[in-house]
């Protein structure tokens, strides 16, 4: 709409929470399937995750009702513990924050791979052209990994120094990737994606 101001922080929050909203909706559908409850262990696992995400979904609805205003999100966070975790997803000028979601549709494959990928959340990186890699600071609210497996969901933060922020804003090439032994991969961000993410930095 002409003349409408788009808040970059609000856009960043929407990007961060979108995978969790999608996961919550998917879990709701799976938990409605009687076949899932034939496996008591799977049903408990899905139920715990669904309950954990419900707070985020409710917080998102409150935020949307408040006009999707980041200032309102921070005010709500002062009064609501579940909203505090949600508001913490907002980048604050020198970082990118993201949800790492590891998906394997087959339950047996998922169990096997999550056991192989212990520590993967700490091996995610952002590499700005001409600068050292920035590795993720993961799960600051609680430890989601055990000695047996990593979690399928992690919250990660990439903290940049002023030179890296300036380079990103100036259009330097940026790669995002993982150097875990069992999942080495990287991708170069497209100019469109990079321009959007650069708006999160000051």
Buried (B, 14 or more C-beta within 10 A) or exposed (E): EEEEEEBBBBBBBBBBBEBBBEBBEEBBEBBEEEEBBEEEEBBEEBBEBBEBBBBBBBBBEBBEEBEBBBEBBBBBBEEBEBBBBBBBBBBEEBBBBBBBEBEEEEEEEBEEBBEBBBEBBBBBBBBBEEBEBBBBBBBEEEEBBEEEBBBBBBBBBBBBEEEBBEBBBEEBBBBBBBBBEEBEEEEBBEEEEBEBBBBBBE
